[in-house]
């Protein structure tokens, strides 16, 4: 068995315009001071991390890696959640997602998609240059508006949607294969890959591409009423990344899974800081350890109540206390009779 690495922290929700959150070096020093050992770096802000430069310049990648290491941290993975979202956008959501793209690509869906695909290809090379073997992203969505359909979906719609999604991702997946890096899709409502069944549909549509892997985040399954522990049993071979994020689901007589268009504070399903929600993290860490998950435990902070800096301060020790240092011997080794084939045969009644 292997000991999970961590604690790590996803920087996306903490970046800002004021110190220490406005530069990679200063935010890394802040994270290290809280007890984190690794950082997952978003790639949508070139002032923090220049994705294209990291893909095209090993020197730049080495400089970034050295900067992070100088603060006592490691880079856990890179993230292209925003760019991945733009690989597949239904026209109904086009204006809303335009903000994720550069100004010169907004209002131009085809150009925006082309840019997003190139961003993912840069991410494959940048990950290789940084010595990383896994990458975090979203799948995007063409079918989400039909998730609970009325009228019913036309025959073949789902198959066509996943075929198109796979066609858009296959060149990207092949680029990651060439660079020896796994693409880890965060399974997430709003994406076409939002549960196990949709992941399986996508995997089949890609010809079971070996690089189409999973980022495990139990919070999204709590809000869907999905068994997040059995999910590990089913998909552990594909889980290459882990977001440690908490959530709670408290349905009422007035609102349930869909939330009634309410804000986060009033929804039955809410993301919470670590330890404040309903996820059984002792069981989660135990299962991942049982299945030899050797990646990072990375805190993703999202909470509708608690201040982010408090969530981060509490998050590092929370993860540290849940990481299981694996044993090198069985607890009952003290009573072992040793290896003796003759004795084994006697015990079996063969001699």
QUIHUTA-V980873 format. One record per backbone hydrogen bond with DSSP energy under -0.5 kcal/mol. NH is the residue of the N-H (numbers start at 1). CO is the residue of the C=O. If there is no record, write none. Layout:
nh;co
NH;CO
NH;CO
This chain:
nh;co
5;295
8;297
9;38
10;299
11;9
11;40
14;11
15;11
16;21
21;18
27;23
28;24
29;25
30;26
31;27
32;28
33;29
34;30
34;31
35;31
35;32
36;31
37;7
38;7
39;74
40;9
41;39
41;77
42;40
43;79
46;44
48;45
49;45
51;49
54;50
55;51
56;52
57;53
61;57
62;58
63;59
64;60
65;61
66;62
67;63
68;64
69;65
70;66
71;67
71;68
72;69
73;68
74;37
76;39
76;74
77;39
78;134
79;41
80;136
84;80
85;81
86;82
86;83
87;84
88;84
88;85
90;141
93;90
94;91
97;93
98;94
99;96
100;97
101;98
105;102
106;102
106;103
108;105
112;108
113;109
114;110
115;111
116;112
117;113
118;114
119;115
120;116
121;117
122;118
123;119
124;120
125;121
126;122
127;123
128;124
129;125
130;126
131;128
132;127
135;182
136;78
137;184
138;80
141;88
146;143
147;144
149;146
157;154
160;156
161;157
162;158
163;159
164;160
165;161
166;162
167;163
168;164
169;165
170;166
171;167
173;169
174;170
175;171
176;172
177;173
178;174
179;175
180;176
180;177
181;176
182;133
183;211
184;135
184;182
185;183
185;213
186;137
187;185
187;215
188;186
188;193
191;188
192;140
194;192
199;195
200;196
201;197
202;198
203;199
204;200
205;201
206;202
207;204
208;203
209;203
212;209
213;183
213;211
214;238
215;185
216;214
216;241
217;215
220;217
221;218
222;218
223;219
225;221
225;222
226;221
228;226
231;227
232;228
233;229
234;230
235;231
236;232
238;235
239;235
240;214
240;238
241;214
242;296
243;216
244;242
244;298
245;243
246;272
248;270
250;268
252;255
259;256
261;258
262;259
266;263
267;263
267;264
270;248
270;268
272;246
276;273
278;247
281;279
284;280
285;281
286;282
287;283
288;284
289;285
290;286
291;287
292;289
293;288
297;5
298;242
298;296
299;8
299;297
300;244
301;299
302;300
304;271
310;307
311;307
312;308
313;309
314;310
315;311
316;312
317;313
318;314
319;315
320;316
321;317
322;318
322;319
323;319
325;323
326;324
333;330
335;332
336;333
340;338
344;340
345;341
346;342
347;343
348;344
349;346
350;345
351;345
